[in-house]
């Protein structure tokens, strides 16, 4: 039984007694590597990784963030090494903030279990010589979202439509973020959601 599993069970047990609903837990390190995740959070794996890559560095230790409206999920930056994600399927979102007053007791356990972590790959690339950095970028293929089905037959939130209308096979995520005034995390989540439903396909950019 892994140490992270034991810690997650301790968190779920203590928090569950306070909330009277069952909380689900994930523990990730600062590099976006998942140390432990409950199966109920499995569908949000990509979201978690995107969040760690884009938002984690901007948060201060002790801060929390709610990445998606309508879903009871809060990300807590408990240290410079780790983040704990908590999720409930029912009840009020605000209940999960009950973790803040008790999270300090789990920080030493989690940080100790993580141990030393290497710097993120992105930081290594940024520090690389200019020539090497350009060569790395050339190897990456860029894909843009393309709406391939008519959305007229289904009801979609206005916020979703704002993003989807920009998915024309030419606009990349950065452009869609700027025009829709949405975060990268939000745009990627919408694209993935409608991609799974067959409304969007990813097209290789020229």
FIVO-727801 format. One line per 4 residues: number of its first residue (from 1); for each residue x, y, z of N, C-alpha, C. Coordinates in Angstrom, 1 decimal. Example, Ala and Ser with C-alpha at 12.3 -4.5 7.8 and 13.67 -1.06 7.14 Angstrom:
! FIVO-727801
1> 13.2,-5.7,7.8,12.3,-4.5,7.8,13.2,-3.3,7.8  12.8,-2.2,7.1,13.7,-1.1,7.1,12.9,0.0,7.9
! end
This chain:
! FIVO-727801
1> 0.9,-1.2,0.0,0.0,0.0,0.0,0.9,1.2,0.0  0.7,2.1,-1.0,1.6,3.3,-1.1,1.3,4.3,0.0  2.3,5.1,0.3,2.2,6.1,1.3,1.2,7.2,0.9  1.1,7.5,-0.4,0.2,8.5,-0.9,-1.3,8.0,-0.7
5> -1.5,6.7,-0.9,-2.8,6.1,-0.7,-3.2,6.3,0.7  -2.3,6.0,1.7,-2.6,6.1,3.1,-3.0,7.6,3.4  -2.2,8.5,2.9,-2.5,9.9,3.2,-3.8,10.3,2.6  -4.1,9.9,1.4,-5.4,10.3,0.8,-6.6,9.7,1.6
9> -6.4,8.5,2.2,-7.5,7.9,3.0,-7.7,8.7,4.3  -6.5,9.2,4.9,-6.6,10.0,6.1,-7.4,11.3,5.8  -7.0,11.9,4.7,-7.7,13.2,4.3,-9.2,12.9,4.1  -9.5,11.9,3.3,-10.9,11.6,3.0,-11.7,11.3,4.3
13> -11.1,10.6,5.2,-11.8,10.2,6.4,-12.0,11.4,7.3  -11.0,12.2,7.5,-11.2,13.4,8.3,-12.1,14.4,7.7  -12.0,14.7,6.5,-12.8,15.7,5.8,-14.2,15.2,5.6  -14.4,13.9,5.3,-15.7,13.3,5.2,-16.5,13.4,6.4
17> -15.9,13.3,7.6,-16.6,13.4,8.9,-17.1,14.9,9.1  -16.4,15.8,8.5,-16.8,17.2,8.6,-17.9,17.6,7.7  -17.8,17.0,6.5,-18.7,17.4,5.4,-20.0,16.5,5.4  -20.0,15.3,5.9,-21.1,14.4,5.8,-21.3,13.9,4.4
21> -20.4,14.1,3.5,-20.4,13.6,2.1,-19.0,13.0,1.9  -18.9,12.1,1.0,-17.6,11.5,0.7,-16.8,12.4,-0.3  -15.6,12.7,0.2,-14.7,13.5,-0.7,-13.7,12.5,-1.4  -13.4,12.9,-2.7,-12.4,12.1,-3.4,-11.2,13.0,-3.5
25> -10.0,12.3,-3.6,-8.7,13.0,-3.5,-7.7,12.6,-4.6  -6.9,13.6,-4.9,-5.8,13.4,-5.8,-4.6,14.2,-5.2  -3.4,13.6,-5.3,-2.2,14.3,-4.9,-1.2,14.3,-6.0  -0.8,15.5,-6.4,0.2,15.7,-7.5,1.4,16.5,-7.1
29> 2.5,16.3,-7.7,3.7,17.1,-7.4,3.8,18.3,-8.3  4.8,19.1,-8.0,4.9,20.4,-8.7,5.2,20.3,-10.2  5.6,19.1,-10.6,5.9,18.8,-12.0,4.7,18.3,-12.8  3.6,18.2,-12.1,2.4,17.7,-12.7,2.3,16.2,-12.8
33> 3.1,15.5,-12.0,3.1,14.0,-11.9,2.1,13.6,-10.9  1.2,12.7,-11.2,0.1,12.3,-10.3,0.7,11.2,-9.3  0.7,11.6,-8.1,1.2,10.6,-7.1,0.2,9.6,-6.6  -1.1,10.1,-6.6,-2.2,9.3,-6.3,-3.5,10.0,-6.8
37> -4.4,9.2,-7.3,-5.7,9.8,-7.7,-6.8,8.7,-7.5  -7.9,9.1,-6.9,-9.1,8.3,-6.8,-9.7,8.0,-8.1  -10.2,6.9,-8.4,-10.8,6.6,-9.7,-11.9,7.5,-10.1  -12.6,8.1,-9.1,-13.7,9.0,-9.4,-13.2,10.3,-10.0
41> -11.9,10.6,-9.9,-11.3,11.8,-10.5,-10.5,11.5,-11.8  -10.6,10.2,-12.2,-9.9,9.8,-13.4,-10.2,10.6,-14.6  -11.5,10.9,-14.8,-11.9,11.6,-16.0,-11.3,13.1,-16.1  -10.8,13.5,-15.0,-10.2,14.9,-14.9,-8.7,14.9,-15.0
45> -8.1,13.8,-15.3,-6.6,13.7,-15.4,-6.0,14.7,-16.2  -6.5,14.9,-17.5,-5.9,15.9,-18.4,-6.1,17.3,-17.8  -7.3,17.6,-17.2,-7.6,18.9,-16.6,-6.5,19.2,-15.5  -6.3,18.2,-14.7,-5.3,18.3,-13.6,-3.9,18.7,-14.2
49> -3.5,17.9,-15.2,-2.2,18.2,-15.7,-2.1,19.6,-16.4  -3.2,20.0,-17.1,-3.2,21.3,-17.7,-3.1,22.4,-16.6  -3.8,22.2,-15.5,-3.8,23.1,-14.4,-2.4,23.3,-13.8  -1.8,22.1,-13.6,-0.4,22.2,-13.0,0.5,22.9,-13.9
53> 0.4,22.7,-15.2,1.3,23.3,-16.2,1.1,24.9,-16.3  -0.2,25.3,-16.2,-0.5,26.7,-16.5,-0.8,27.6,-15.3  -1.3,27.0,-14.2,-1.8,27.8,-13.1,-1.0,27.6,-11.8  -0.5,26.4,-11.6,0.2,26.1,-10.3,1.3,27.1,-10.0
57> 2.2,27.5,-11.0,3.3,28.4,-10.7,2.8,29.8,-10.2  1.6,30.2,-10.6,1.1,31.5,-10.2,0.4,31.6,-8.8  0.2,30.4,-8.2,-0.5,30.3,-6.9,0.6,30.4,-5.8  0.2,31.0,-4.7,1.1,31.0,-3.5,0.7,29.8,-2.7
61> 1.7,29.4,-1.9,1.4,28.3,-0.9,0.2,28.7,0.0  -0.8,27.8,0.1,-2.0,28.1,0.9,-3.1,28.6,0.0  -2.9,28.9,-1.2,-4.0,29.4,-2.1,-4.8,28.2,-2.6  -6.0,28.5,-3.0,-6.8,27.4,-3.7,-7.4,28.0,-4.9
65> -7.9,27.1,-5.8,-8.4,27.5,-7.1,-9.6,26.6,-7.5  -10.6,27.2,-8.1,-11.7,26.4,-8.6,-11.7,26.5,-10.1  -11.2,25.4,-10.8,-11.0,25.5,-12.2,-12.2,25.5,-13.1  -13.3,24.8,-12.6,-14.5,24.7,-13.5,-15.7,25.0,-12.7
69> -16.6,25.8,-13.3,-17.9,26.1,-12.7,-18.8,24.9,-12.8  -19.6,24.6,-11.8,-20.6,23.5,-11.9,-20.1,22.2,-11.5  -18.8,22.1,-11.1,-18.2,20.9,-10.6,-17.6,21.1,-9.2  -17.9,20.3,-8.3,-17.4,20.5,-6.9,-15.9,20.0,-6.9
73> -15.0,20.8,-7.2,-13.6,20.5,-7.3,-12.8,21.7,-6.9  -11.9,21.5,-6.0,-11.0,22.6,-5.6,-9.6,22.1,-5.5  -8.6,22.9,-6.1,-7.2,22.6,-6.1,-6.6,23.4,-5.0  -5.8,22.8,-4.1,-5.2,23.4,-3.0,-3.6,23.3,-3.1
77> -2.9,24.4,-3.2,-1.5,24.4,-3.3,-1.0,24.3,-1.8  -0.6,23.2,-1.4,-0.2,23.0,0.0,1.2,23.3,0.3  2.1,23.3,-0.8,3.5,23.5,-0.6,4.1,23.8,-1.9  5.4,24.1,-2.0,6.1,24.3,-3.2,6.3,23.0,-4.0
81> 6.0,21.9,-3.3,6.2,20.6,-3.9,4.9,19.9,-4.4  3.8,20.3,-3.8,2.6,19.5,-4.0,1.3,20.3,-4.0  0.3,19.6,-4.6,-1.1,20.1,-4.6,-2.0,19.0,-4.3  -3.1,19.3,-3.6,-4.1,18.3,-3.3,-5.4,18.8,-4.0
85> -6.0,17.9,-4.7,-7.3,18.2,-5.4,-8.4,17.4,-4.7  -9.4,18.1,-4.3,-10.6,17.4,-3.7,-11.9,17.6,-4.5  -12.7,16.6,-4.4,-13.9,16.6,-5.3,-15.0,15.9,-4.5  -16.2,16.4,-4.6,-17.4,15.7,-4.1,-18.4,15.7,-5.2
89> -19.3,14.7,-5.2,-20.3,14.5,-6.2,-21.6,15.3,-5.9  -21.7,15.6,-4.6,-22.9,16.3,-4.2,-22.6,17.3,-3.0  -23.6,18.1,-2.7,-23.3,19.1,-1.6,-22.8,20.4,-2.2  -22.5,21.3,-1.3,-22.0,22.7,-1.8,-20.5,22.6,-2.0
93> -20.1,23.4,-3.0,-18.6,23.5,-3.4,-17.8,24.0,-2.2  -18.4,25.0,-1.5,-17.7,25.7,-0.4,-17.4,24.8,0.7  -18.0,23.7,0.8,-17.7,22.7,1.9,-16.3,22.2,1.9  -15.8,22.1,0.7,-14.4,21.6,0.5,-13.4,22.5,1.1
97> -13.7,23.8,1.3,-12.8,24.7,2.0,-12.5,24.3,3.4  -13.2,23.4,3.9,-13.0,22.9,5.3,-11.6,22.2,5.4  -11.0,21.9,4.2,-9.7,21.3,4.2,-8.6,22.3,4.6  -8.8,23.6,4.3,-7.8,24.6,4.6,-7.3,24.6,6.0
101> -8.2,24.6,7.0,-7.7,24.6,8.4,-7.0,23.4,8.9  -7.2,22.3,8.1,-6.5,21.0,8.6,-5.4,20.6,7.7  -5.2,21.3,6.6,-4.2,20.8,5.6,-2.8,20.8,6.1  -2.5,21.7,7.0,-1.1,21.8,7.5,-0.5,20.5,8.1
105> -1.4,19.7,8.6,-0.9,18.4,9.2,-0.5,17.4,8.2  -1.0,17.6,6.9,-0.6,16.6,5.9,0.6,17.1,5.1  1.0,18.3,5.2,2.1,18.8,4.4,3.4,18.1,4.6  3.8,17.9,5.8,5.1,17.2,6.0,5.1,15.8,5.5
109> 3.9,15.1,5.6,3.8,13.7,5.2,3.9,13.6,3.6  3.2,14.6,3.0,3.2,14.6,1.5,4.5,15.0,0.9  5.1,16.1,1.5,6.4,16.5,1.0,7.5,15.5,1.2  7.4,14.8,2.3,8.4,13.8,2.6,8.3,12.6,1.6
113> 7.0,12.2,1.3,6.8,11.1,0.4,7.2,11.5,-1.0  7.1,12.8,-1.4,7.5,13.2,-2.7,9.0,13.2,-2.8  9.7,13.7,-1.7,11.1,13.7,-1.8,11.6,14.8,-2.7  12.8,14.7,-3.2,13.4,15.6,-4.1,12.8,15.4,-5.5
117> 12.4,16.5,-6.1,11.8,16.5,-7.5,12.7,17.3,-8.4  12.8,16.8,-9.6,13.6,17.6,-10.6,12.8,18.8,-11.1  13.5,19.7,-11.7,12.8,20.9,-12.2,12.0,20.5,-13.4  10.9,21.2,-13.7,10.0,20.9,-14.8,10.8,21.0,-16.1
121> 10.4,20.2,-17.1,11.1,20.2,-18.4,11.1,21.6,-19.0  9.9,22.3,-18.8,9.8,23.6,-19.4,10.9,24.6,-18.9  11.3,24.5,-17.6,12.3,25.4,-17.1,13.6,25.0,-17.7  13.9,23.7,-17.9,15.2,23.4,-18.5,15.3,23.9,-20.0
125> 14.1,23.9,-20.7,14.1,24.4,-22.1,14.4,25.9,-22.1  13.8,26.6,-21.1,13.9,28.0,-21.1,15.4,28.4,-20.8  16.1,27.6,-20.0,17.5,27.9,-19.7,18.5,27.4,-20.8  18.0,26.7,-21.7,18.8,26.1,-22.8,19.3,27.2,-23.7
129> 20.4,27.0,-24.4,20.9,28.0,-25.4,19.8,28.2,-26.4  19.8,29.4,-27.0,18.8,29.8,-28.0,18.7,28.8,-29.1  19.8,28.3,-29.6,19.8,27.4,-30.8,19.1,26.1,-30.4  19.4,25.6,-29.2,18.8,24.3,-28.8,17.3,24.5,-28.6
133> 16.9,25.7,-28.1,15.5,25.9,-27.8,14.7,25.9,-29.1  15.3,26.5,-30.1,14.6,26.6,-31.4,14.4,25.2,-32.0  15.5,24.4,-31.9,15.4,23.0,-32.4,14.3,22.2,-31.7  14.2,22.4,-30.4,13.1,21.7,-29.7,11.8,22.1,-30.2
137> 11.5,23.3,-30.4,10.2,23.8,-30.8,9.9,23.3,-32.2  10.9,23.1,-33.1,10.6,22.7,-34.5,10.1,21.2,-34.5  10.4,20.5,-33.5,10.0,19.1,-33.4,8.5,18.9,-33.0  8.0,19.9,-32.5,6.6,19.8,-32.0,5.6,20.1,-33.1
141> 4.6,19.2,-33.2,3.5,19.4,-34.2,2.4,20.2,-33.5  1.8,21.1,-34.2,0.8,22.0,-33.7,-0.6,21.6,-34.3  -1.6,21.4,-33.4,-2.9,21.1,-33.9,-3.9,22.2,-33.5  -4.9,22.3,-34.3,-5.9,23.3,-34.1,-7.3,22.6,-34.1
145> -8.2,23.1,-33.3,-9.6,22.5,-33.3,-10.4,22.9,-34.5  -11.2,21.9,-35.0,-12.1,22.1,-36.1,-13.5,21.6,-35.8  -14.5,22.4,-35.8,-15.9,22.0,-35.6,-16.4,21.3,-36.8  -16.7,20.0,-36.7,-17.1,19.2,-37.9,-18.6,18.8,-37.9
149> -19.3,19.2,-36.9,-20.8,18.9,-36.8,-21.6,20.2,-36.5  -22.8,20.3,-37.0,-23.6,21.4,-36.7,-24.2,21.3,-35.3  -24.0,22.3,-34.5,-24.5,22.3,-33.1,-25.9,22.8,-32.9  -26.6,23.1,-34.1,-27.9,23.6,-34.0,-28.9,22.7,-33.3
153> -28.7,21.4,-33.3,-29.7,20.5,-32.8,-29.5,20.3,-31.3  -28.5,20.8,-30.7,-28.3,20.6,-29.3,-28.2,21.9,-28.5  -28.6,21.9,-27.3,-28.5,23.1,-26.5,-27.2,23.2,-25.8  -26.5,24.3,-26.0,-25.2,24.4,-25.4,-25.1,25.8,-24.6
157> -24.4,25.9,-23.6,-24.2,27.2,-22.8,-23.6,28.2,-23.7  -23.9,29.5,-23.5,-23.4,30.6,-24.3,-21.9,30.6,-24.2  -21.3,30.3,-23.0,-19.9,30.3,-22.8,-19.2,29.3,-23.7  -19.9,28.1,-23.8,-19.3,27.1,-24.7,-19.3,27.5,-26.2
161> -20.5,28.1,-26.6,-20.6,28.6,-27.9,-19.5,29.6,-28.3  -19.2,30.5,-27.4,-18.1,31.5,-27.6,-16.8,30.8,-28.0  -16.5,29.7,-27.4,-15.3,29.0,-27.7,-15.5,28.2,-29.0  -16.6,27.5,-29.1,-16.8,26.6,-30.3,-16.9,27.3,-31.6
165> -17.4,28.5,-31.6,-17.5,29.3,-32.8,-16.2,29.7,-33.4  -15.2,29.6,-32.5,-13.8,30.0,-32.9,-13.0,28.8,-33.4  -13.6,27.6,-33.3,-12.9,26.3,-33.7,-13.2,26.1,-35.2  -12.4,26.8,-36.0,-12.6,26.7,-37.5,-11.5,26.0,-38.2
169> -10.6,25.4,-37.5,-9.5,24.7,-38.1,-8.3,25.6,-38.5  -8.4,26.9,-38.1,-7.3,27.8,-38.4,-6.8,28.5,-37.1  -7.8,28.7,-36.1,-7.4,29.3,-34.9,-6.8,28.4,-33.9  -5.6,28.7,-33.3,-5.0,27.9,-32.3,-5.6,28.2,-30.9
173> -5.2,27.5,-29.9,-5.7,27.7,-28.5,-5.4,29.1,-28.0  -4.2,29.6,-28.3,-3.9,31.0,-27.8,-4.8,32.0,-28.4  -5.1,31.9,-29.7,-6.0,32.9,-30.3,-7.4,32.7,-29.8  -7.9,31.5,-29.5,-9.2,31.3,-29.0,-9.3,31.9,-27.6
177> -8.3,31.7,-26.8,-8.2,32.2,-25.4,-8.4,33.7,-25.5  -7.7,34.4,-26.4,-7.7,35.9,-26.5,-9.0,36.4,-26.9  -9.6,35.7,-27.9,-10.9,36.2,-28.5,-12.1,35.9,-27.6  -12.0,34.8,-26.8,-13.1,34.4,-26.0,-13.0,34.9,-24.5
181> -11.8,35.4,-24.3,-11.5,35.9,-22.9,-11.6,34.8,-21.9  -11.1,33.6,-22.3,-11.2,32.5,-21.4,-9.7,32.0,-21.1  -9.6,31.2,-20.0,-8.2,30.7,-19.7,-7.9,29.5,-20.6  -6.6,29.2,-20.6,-6.2,28.0,-21.4,-6.9,26.7,-20.9
185> -7.0,26.6,-19.5,-7.6,25.5,-18.9,-9.0,25.3,-19.4  -9.8,26.4,-19.4,-11.2,26.4,-19.8,-11.3,26.0,-21.3  -10.5,26.6,-22.1,-10.6,26.3,-23.6,-10.3,24.9,-23.9  -9.2,24.4,-23.2,-8.8,23.0,-23.5,-9.9,22.0,-23.0
189> -10.6,22.3,-21.9,-11.6,21.5,-21.3,-12.8,21.4,-22.3  -13.2,22.6,-22.9,-14.3,22.6,-23.8,-14.0,21.8,-25.1  -12.8,22.0,-25.6,-12.3,21.3,-26.8,-12.4,19.8,-26.5  -11.8,19.3,-25.4,-11.8,17.9,-25.1,-13.3,17.4,-25.0
193> -14.1,18.1,-24.3,-15.5,17.7,-24.1,-16.2,17.4,-25.4  -16.1,18.4,-26.3,-16.8,18.2,-27.6,-16.1,17.3,-28.6  -14.8,17.2,-28.4,-14.1,16.2,-29.2,-14.5,14.8,-28.9  -14.8,14.5,-27.6,-15.2,13.2,-27.1,-16.6,12.9,-27.7
197> -17.4,14.0,-27.9,-18.8,13.8,-28.4,-18.8,13.8,-30.0  -17.7,13.9,-30.6,-17.6,13.9,-32.1,-17.9,15.2,-32.8  -18.0,16.3,-32.0,-18.2,17.6,-32.7,-17.0,18.3,-33.1  -15.9,17.9,-32.5,-14.6,18.6,-32.8,-13.5,17.6,-33.2
201> -12.7,17.9,-34.2,-11.6,17.1,-34.5,-10.3,18.0,-34.5  -9.2,17.5,-34.2,-8.0,18.2,-34.2,-7.3,18.1,-35.5  -7.0,19.3,-36.1,-6.4,19.3,-37.4,-5.0,19.8,-37.3  -4.0,19.2,-38.0,-2.6,19.6,-38.0,-2.5,21.0,-38.7
205> -1.9,21.9,-37.9,-1.8,23.3,-38.5,-0.6,23.3,-39.6  -0.8,24.1,-40.6,0.2,24.2,-41.6,1.3,25.1,-41.2
! end
